[in-house]
Amino acid sequence: MRILLLLPLILSLTVATAFAQSKSREREREKDDPRFPIRLKNAAAVNTNFNDYAPAYYEHGMVFPSNRDSRGMRNPKNNQPYYKLYFSIFDPNGDATPESAFLLDIAFALNDGPLTFSRDWKTVYFTRNNNKKGVQKAGSDGNINTQIYVAQKGRDGWELIGDMPFNNPDYSFSYPSLSADGKRLFFSSNMPGGMGGMDIWMVERQPDRTWSAPVNLGPTVNTPGQEVAPFISLSGSLFFSSNGRSINYGGMDLYFIKEPFNPDIETYNLGLPFNTANDDISLIISDDGRSGYFGSNRPGGFINEKNEVNFDIYKFEADRGIQGIGKPQSSRALIAVTDSKTGEAIQGASIHVLELTEDGFVNSKSDFYKIDLLPQQDRKNALNLQLVNKSAEDLGEPELRTNAEGKAITDFVRFKSYMLIISYDGYYSQNKTFYNEVEGLQNMNFQMDVKPLCLRAGGFVLTKEFGSRIANAQIKFVHKESGYPETVRSNLNGEFDACLPYEGDYVVYVERDGFKPYNYRVSAKVGVRAMEEVRLDTEKGAASMEEVLPLSNGIAEGSVLVMDKIYYEYNKATLNYSAIQNIEGLLKIMRGYPDMEVDLVVHADPRGEASLNQALTDERAVNMKKYMVFRGISESKINAFGMGEREPLNRCGDGMDCPEEEFRKNSRIEVRIRKLGPRP
């Protein structure tokens, strides 16, 4: 007899050493093309010498259970800490970053285990020990089994809706996985009617929003052994773990089946490098099928105090996807672009197709945003760190162009969000964001408005002595004939770009605090972009690099970079995608100044209890620093602390009637530069 531990069910299931093997068709996944091997690595940023496993995608990261909290309650049967949930946001490479606590904020938690979220992240189905108001409830055999519960996200956190209708205290229910359309929930259970041990089951959402009776997936998936941890991918393939199939490397292996309800289709063992002689479980895969995570207690992982390898989370990358799992369902779109006044088709219009995260950020192009530092009018030495969308012209070659009929055809993956940017010379660009849940053909029509004459003129503003870029210089174009003025400013890289409405000669005036004014002349012509390299001398004449650089870039020791566009969830300290995008901008600046040292000061708006706001900002500061250290900034260069609600920027206090936007101004992060150093 052997004992199999199903985490975090805290069950000891006795199973026979020799199973009656599955009669379903099965084979091992074909060997990978040696030119494109699957890469596997330990997600070391989140793993400990306790059990870490069963990840579930959530927003731009993953949530997973772990029993690492040795200070919390312990299971009296094995003296192990109970399982809690943790969140790790992905960095720009899709790698897991240091975790923070993920709180369901639902009372009476004992063991929080594997879970799954709806695509909008507003509903969660999760595993938990059977309990009523914190008192564990045993089944008729005296065992306390796990059940599946459901909660929805409200303004103040997660709100428990109840348990699933199929729950039964005499049996275990765990590892829920929700289909992309929210209509099917897969899970593991040892309830009657299965093939033995834990089986994989499914319930369907009915038109009246109730759930059907559980359906066993049968011998195509299940065996007399153990089948756990189902994951239904966007493509409809079912991944699961089993120890009862004829092709098995030892312990629990990872398998997938492309069509789980087709009795004639084969089941695949994922093979190397996914499976080992140890237990490999709970695989999740990205929507594009090219990366994912799973749990394993294979050799090489973190070792506990007994010199045993506990479960770790591993990441895999497959540049060409995993062969045989199928592609996500998509719907075709016909895009038509016409002139809004004449109705004539516009041939050659550019169509950029960008994938969006759930909070509206572009994640399909890492170079979509530019960093800008905009001086605050009412605060000396304070600059707003902003993410600026690139113009259509700066996005490079578009994914699509319209044909002679002004049309283009493409496919959009269902249950994903997109942004389309339509542009053509002489017309205003158009943006469209949408969530694609359409099954059939959809027609998208864009009527473009003619843009007034736009003659491009731009260039760079540099220091005369060293050629370093000058940010936030004011560049004013004055049309000599009409006197029309057009004013722009240089960005963080010293670049400027103006759209001039009249042909002819302009006088250009360039000004920047700390530098001598400069002017030049430029001629604006159709089809020609006038470029100029402007070099400014300091007011004091010759100066050292140490004196010029703070003048040119606007950053000096004592400067404050304000990040006030990071919108945390209410009463939450976990980083989100907006935070990551802004922090990446800060990292780019710090990498340009290798000696820079900063204080991260996190502020909260004054609503709520002062002590709770202090604790919240403390935790946010810690999480931000952990991420920056993970991304390569030395820990010694960062001080991080919370300020709570002690330094509001306006009069909006607790209980006052203020617009949400005004409250949000107080909820900000300030980066105080305590040391700058030279720029290489």
N, C-alpha and C positions, 0 to 999 in steps of 0.2 A: 504494500500500500504506500502511496505517496501523498504528501500534503501539498496543496497548491494554495498559495496566498493570493487572493484577488484584492488588489488595492483600490481604494481604501475601504473596502467593504468590511475589513477586519473579520473575515470569515475563514474558517479552516474547513475546506471541502475535501472530504475523503473520496478519492476516485481510484478506479482500478488501474493497475499498471499496464494492462493490455486492453485497448479498446477494440470493440468491433468497428473496423474502419468504415469511413464514409463511403457510400456507394456512388456519390456524385462524381462527375467527370472533373478531374483536376490535373494540373500540370505545373511545372515550375516556370516562372517568368523567364523569357529568353534572355540570354546574356547581353549585357550592354555593349554597345559599340565602343571599342577601346579608345577611339578618338574622343568620345564624349562620356567619360565614366561618371557614375553617380558619386558625388562627394558627400562624405559624412563627417560630422564633427560634434563633439560634446558641447552642448550649450552651457558652457562653464559659468557664464555670468549669473545663471539662476540656480545652479545645482549646489547641493550641500551633501554632507555625509548622512543625511536622512533620506526619506523617499520623496522624490520629485518626479511627477509623471502626469499622464492623462491631460495634456494641454487641450484647450478649446480656443478657437479664434474669437477675439473680442476687439472691436474697433481696429486700431492699427497695432495690435499686439496679441497676446494670449493670456488666458487665465488658467492656472493649474493648481491642483491640491498638493500639499506637502505637510508632513508631520514634524517640521523643523522647530516649531515653537516649544522648546523644552521648559519654558516658564509657565505654560498654560496647563489646562486640565489634562489628565492622563487616563488612558483606558485601564481600568482596574485589572483586566484579564492579562495584559502583557506589559503593563507599566510604560507603554509607548504614548507619546503625546498624541492628542487628537489631531485630525487633519483640518487645516485651514486653507483658505484660498489666497493666491498671490497673483499679481498682474505684472507682466513684463511687456513694455512697449518695444516695438521693433525700431532699430536704427535705419538710416537710409539704405543699408544693404540688406535689410530684412532679417538681421540678426537680433536675437533676444538680448535685452539690456538688463542691468540689475533690477530686481523685482521690488515691488512695494505691496503692502497688504491690500487685498481686494475684499471689501466688506459688503456682503449682501444686506447688511443692516436689518436682518430679520432675527428676532430674538430666539433664544433657546437653541442655538447651534451647538452640536456636540461634535459630529464628524461631518464636514462638508467635503463632498467628493466630486467625481466627474460631473461635468455639466455641459450644456449646449445653449447657444443664444439664437434668437431670431435674427434675420438679416439686418433689421433696423436696430438691433442691440437693445430693444426695449422689453423683451421677454426672455426669461431664463428658465430652463428646466434643469434641476440640480438634484444630486444624490445626497441623502442625509439619513442618519440613523432614525428609525421610527421613534417618534416622541410626541408627546402631547404637553405643550407649554413647558418644555424643558425636562420632562420626566420620560425617560426611555420606556418604551412599551415592548415587552417580549411577545413572541408568538406562542402558540399552544405548546411548542416543544421547549420553551424557556429561552430560546435564542432571540437576540435583538437583531432584526434584519433591517437592511437599508430599503428606503422607499424613494420615489421620485416626486418632487414637489415643483410647483411653478410659481414664479413671481414676476411682477411687472415693475418697470422703473417709473417712479413718480418724482416730483420735484425734490422731495426730501430724501430720496434713496429708493431702495427696492422694497416693494410692498407684497407680502405673501398673499397669493390668491387661494392656495390650497394644495392638496395632494392630488395625484392623478387617479382617475376613477378605477383603474385596474389594481391599485395598490392592495396588498394583503399582508398583514403582519406575520403570517406564517411562512412567507417566501421573500426572497431578495429581489429587488429591482434596482438597476443601476445603469451607468454609462448611457444616458440619453443622447441622441443625435437627431437634430431636426433638419428636414430637407429644406432646400433653398426657398421653396414656395410656401413653407410652413404647413403643408398638408399631411405630412407623414412624420411620425416620431418613432425612431428605432431605439431599442434598448435591450439590455441583457436581463434574464431572469431564470430562476429555477422553478417557476410555477408549473403546475401540472399541465400535461399535454405536450411537453417537449420531448426531445430525443434522449435526454439524460444530462445531468449536471446543469450548467448554465447554458441557455440557448439564446439566440437572437430572435426578437419578436418585433412586431410593428403594429402601430395603430394609425388609423386615418381620420382626419378631420372631416366631420359631416357638415352638410349644408347649414344645419342649425347650430354650428360651432361646437357640438359635442364630439367626443371621440368614439370610434368604433371599438368593438371588442378586440383584444389582442389577437394577432395572427402570427403563428409560428412560421419562420421562413423555410422550414422543411429541410430535407436532406441535401439540397443544393448548398446550403450554408452550414447547417447544424449537424453534429455528430453525437455519439454517446459520451464524448469527452466534454471539454469546456469551450464555449464560444463566448467571448466578451468583447467589449469596447468597439461597438460598431461606429463607423463614421460614414455618412452619406455625402459624397462630394458634389460639387456643382454640376459635374458631368453625369451624375446619377450612378456612378460606381460605388459599391459598398466595400469598405475596408473593415477588417475585423481581425481578432486574434483567436487562435485555436491551438489546442494540443491533441486533437482527436483525428487528424487527417493523415492519409498515407504518406504524403510528402511532408516531412517535418524535420527540422534541424535539431530539435530538442527543446523541451519546455514549451512555452507559448510562442508560436510563430505568427507572423503577419501575412495576411492573405487579402486578395480582392477579387470581386466578381463584378463584371461590367453591367450585367442585367440581373439583379438579385431575384427577380420574380420569373425568370426564364429557366425552367427545369432542364433545358437541353444545353445550356451554356456552361463553359468550363469555369472552374474556380482556380485561381493562380496563387501559388506560394510566391511571395515577393523575392525570395532568395537572398543572395548576397548583394550588398552589404547590410541589408535590413535585418536578416535573421541570423541567430547564433544558437549555440547549444544552451544558452540561458533563455530567460523570458523576455520577449519583445512584444510590446503591447501598445495600444491606443494611438495609432497613427492618424494624423490629420494632414491634409494636403491643400495647398493653395488653389485658388480658382483657376489659375493657368496650368496647374499640374506640374509645375517645375520646382517646387520646393515644399517643405513641410517639416513636421516635428513628430516624434514618437518617444515612448518610454522604454528603457531597457536596463537590465542589471548585468550587462555584459562586462567582461574584464576591461579594466582601464578606467572605470568610473570612480566616483568618489567612494571612499572606504569608511565604514562606520567604526565605532569603538571596539567592535568584536572582530575587526579586520575582515569584514564582509562587504561585498559590493552591493550597495542599495540601488534603488531605481534612480536613474538620471534621465534627463530629457536630452535628446539628440536632434540635431537639424540635418536634413538632407537637401541636396541641390541636384537637380537633373535638368541640364540645359535643354534637352529635347523632350522632357517629360518622361513619364513612365509608360512604356509601350503597352498598349492594350486597354488602358483605362477609359478611353473614349474622350470626346471633347464636350465641353459644356453646350447646352442647348442655346441656340441663338435665333434671332429674328432678323429678317432682311429689311433694309430701309432704302427708300428711293429719295434722294436729296435733290431738290430743284432750286436753282438760284437764278433770279430774274431782276431786271431793273424795275424799281417800284413805280415809276411813272409810265414807262413805255410798255412794260410787260415783256420786253425782249429778253431772251436767254443770255446769260453771261457765261461765255466760254472761258475756261482756264481759271475760274475762281478757286482759291486755295481753301481746303477744308482740313483743319487740324482736329484730330480726334484724341481727346484726353480723358483718361479714366480718373474718377473722383473717389475720394474717401467719403465715408458717411457724413463727415462734418464739412464737406465741401472743398477740401484741399485736393489739388492735383497730385496724384501719386504715380502717374505713368511716365512723367518726365522730371528727372531730378533738377533740371536746369530751367524750370518754368518760372521760378521766382528769382528776382534780384534783391540784394540787400541795399537798403538806403538808410542814411542817418540824417534825420530832419531836425534842425534846431528848434527847440521849444521857445515860443515867443516870450513866455512869462517866467522862464527859469534860466538863469545864466549857467552856462557849462552843461546844460541838459540837452540830450539829443534823443529823439524817438527812433528806436530800431524798428524798421518797417520792412515787410516783405512786399515787393512791388511786382505785379505781373508783367512779364515781358510782352511787348507788342507782337502782333501776328507776324510782322516783318522780321522779328528777331528770333522766331521759333524754329527757323530752319525749314527744310523741305517738308511740305505738308503730306499727310497720309493719303489725301485724295485731291484730285482736281476735276472740275466739271468738264464734260465733253461739249461738242458743238451744239447740243441741245440744252446746255446749261444743267446737265444732270450727272449724278454720280450714284453708284450703288455700293452699299457696304453691309456688313453684318454686325450686329451688336449682341453681346452675350446677355442672356436674360438675367435679371435680378442684380444688375450692376448699374452704377451711376456714371454718367458721361458728361463732358462738356464739349460742344462743337464750337469752333471759332472759324467763321466764314469771312474771307477777306478778298478784296480785289482792288487794284490800283484805281484811285479816283472815287472810291466809295467808302462809306463808313463801315467798319467791321461790325459783325454781329456775333453775339455769344448766345448759346442755348445750353442749358443744363437740364438733364432729365434722368429719371430712373426707369430703366427698361424692363418692363414686365409684359410686353406685348408678345403674343405668340406668332401672329401672321405678319404680312407685309404692312409696313407703315410708311406714309408719305410725309416728308418734311419739306416745307416750302419756305424759302428765304427771299424776301423782297428787299433789295439793297437800295439805299438812298445815296444819291450822288453827293459827294463831299466837295465843299468849295475848294478852289485851287490851293494846293498844299505844296509849297516849294521847300525842300528839305535843306537845312543848313545846320551844321554841327561841328564837333571837334573835341579837343581836349584842353583842359587848363592845367598847366604844370608850373612848378617853381623854376625860376630862371637859373638858380645856382645848381640844383641837383636833379632836376627833371622829375621830381616826385609829384604825384597827382594832387590837385587841389579840389577838395570837396566843398559843396555849398557856395561856390562863387555865383554871383548874379550876372547873367549875360542878357543885355537888353539890346534888341534889334530895332532900329528906327528907320522906317522907309523914307528916303530923302525927298521924294516927290510929294507924298501925302502926309508925312509925319506920323503914320501909324506905328505904334510901339508893340513889340512882342517880347515878353520877358520869360526866360527859363533860368534854370540853375544847374550847376554841375552836380553829378551824383558822387557816390563814395569813391568811384574809380576816376573821378575828374572828367567824365564824359558829359557832353550836353548835346541836345538835339532840339531844333525848333522847326515849327511848321509855319511858313510865311505865306500870307495870302496874296501878295502882290509881287509881280516881276519887277526887276530893276535893282538899283543900288540901295544898300542899307549901310548905316553907320552902326557899329557894334561896340557897346560899352561894357567892359568887364570890371567888376568890383568884388573885392573880398577883404574883410577886416584883416588888418595886419600886412596888407600888400598895397603897392602903389596901383592906382587905377590905370587901365589900359584901354585903348580903342583901336579899331581897325575897320576897314571897309570890305564889303563882300557884295557880289552881284548874284541875285537869285534868278535862276533860269529853269524852265520846264525841262524835266528829264535829267537834270544835273544836280547832284548833292554837293553843296559847297562845304568843304571841310577846312578847318583852320586849327593849327596848334598854337595855343596862346601861352606865353611864358611871362609870369609875373615876378617882379622883384619885390623883396620885402621893403616895408616903409623905412627901415633903418639901413637899407643897403645890404652889404655883405653880412652873412650870419652863418652860424654853424648848423650842421645837420640837426643837432639836438634842439636848436631853437626853431628851425624852419618846419620840421615835421609836425609838431603840435599845431602850428599855425595852419598848415596846408590841409590837414585832414580833420581839423576841428576836435580831435581827441587829445586830451592831455591828462596828466596826473591830476586827479580831482574831478574829471569829467564823469557825468552820470549818463549811462545808456538806459533808457526807459523802455520796457516791454509791457505795453498795456493792451495788447491784442491776444493775450493768452486767456482763453475762457475755460477755466476748470469747471468740472461738474460741481454742482452745489454740495458744499461740505466734503469734497473729495480732494485728496492730495496726489492722486496718481497722475502721471504725465499723460497728456493726450497728444494727438497729431499736431494741433496748432502749437502746443508747447515745443514739440520736437523741431518743427520748422523754424521757430524763432531761436531756439537754442543753437541749432545748426548755424544760423546766421552769426550768432555771437562766437561760436567756435571758429568760424572762418576769420573773423576779425582777430581773435586771439592768436591764431596760427600765423597771422601776418606780423604779430609782435611777440616773438618767442619769450620775451622776459615779462610780459604783461602779468600783473597780479590784480585780482578783483575781489570785491565783496559782493556777494549775492544777497540782496535784501528783499525779502518777500513781504508784501503788504496785503491786508484784507480790508474789505469794506466794513463799516462799523455795525452792520446788522448782526444780531445774535449776541451770545455771551462773549465778553472780552477774553476770558480764559480759554474758551474753545477756539476762538479766532487766533489766539497766540499759538496754541498747539497745532492748529491747521497750517499756519504759515511756517512754523518750525519744520513740519514734516514735508511741506512742499519744497522748502529750501534744501533739505537733506536729499530728496529725490532728484532735484535738479543737479546738485553737485555730484551725486553718484553717476548720473548719466554723463556728465562732462568728463569725469575721471575715466569712465569706461571708454569714452571716445578719444582718449589720449592726452588730456590736459593733466598736468601734475597736480596731485591733491594739495600740495603745499602752496599752489598759486591761487587757491580758492578758499575764501572764508564764506560760509553760508549760514544765515540765520533769519528767523522770522521777526517781523516788526509788529505782527498782529494788526490792530486797528489804531495804533497810536499816532500815525502820521497821515491823516486824510488830506487830500488835495483840495477838497471843497467842503461846503457846509453840510453835506448830506450825512446825517447821523442816524443812529438806530431809531426807528419809529417815525422818521420824517418822510414827508411826501415828496419824493424825488423820482425823476425818470430813471429807469434801469441803467441807461447809458451813463448817467452821472454817478450812480453807485459803482459802476464798473471801473470808472476812472481811478477809484481808490484801491481796487483790487489789481495790483500791478507788481511787476518785478523790476527793481532798480539795480543796475550793475555799476557799482562805484569803482572807478579805476584808481587803485592806490599806488600802482607802479606801471609805467608805460614801457620804457626801454626803447632801444632803436629798432627801426624796421630794416630788415636785410635788403 
